[in-house]
């Protein structure tokens, strides 16, 4: 039996990879800069918020999304970090 949460997570990760590639590859293909990619990503975020978030909910939704992104980045970047010393 498939775990619904795992199936959803797998689907989200697959879609995210495709979306990231659809943003990054064309920008780099035309020698776009990192700034171009960030501005395009910002535009996508704004479009999603305008489509899905009710008026007045933007700040809370953006805070939750950015906090979640920070947490996920930390987990990904630090998971294999080897520490030295003792606490």
SULGI-V333512 format. One record per helix or strand of 3 or more residues. SS is the DSSP state (A for helix, B for strand). FROM is the first residue (numbers start at 1). LEN is the number of residues. If there is no record, write none. Layout:
ss:SS from:FROM len:LEN
ss:SS from:FROM len:LEN
This chain:
ss:A from:4 len:26
ss:A from:34 len:19
ss:A from:58 len:21
